[in-house]
Amino acid sequence: MSRRAQGLRAWLWQRLSAVYLLGYALFVFTALAVSPPESYAAWRAWMSGPMVGLATALFFGALLLHAWVGMRDVIIDYAGVLSLRLALLAVTGLGLAGAGLWVLRTLYSLHSQ
């Protein structure tokens, strides 16, 4: 695959994830404005519903993808030394992977209790 096609793919992922992030944010803000939970238990019950849970998991997946593509592009563009670039990409990837695991653990804990 050519570099140009890779750039187009990154651009497309960035835009698609941004659209999902916006749609999810509008959904959550609208749902909470129309019917705000009266207690933590009500909020937790709403969040642990299967559709909201799936949408939330997809939200964080899109957020992590969006962050990876953006950070990768910035690092590739501005870190001139190859060893620095690789180290920054590794740290960024590990940090985002750790954040993803933390989100999965948190979402799992909503459903397990």
HELIX and SHEET records of a PDB file:
HELIX    1   1 ARG A    3  VAL A   34  1                                  32    
HELIX    2   2 TYR A   40  MET A   47  1                                   8    
HELIX    3   3 PRO A   50  TYR A   78  1                                  29    
HELIX    4   4 LEU A   82  SER A  112  1                                  31    
END                                                                             
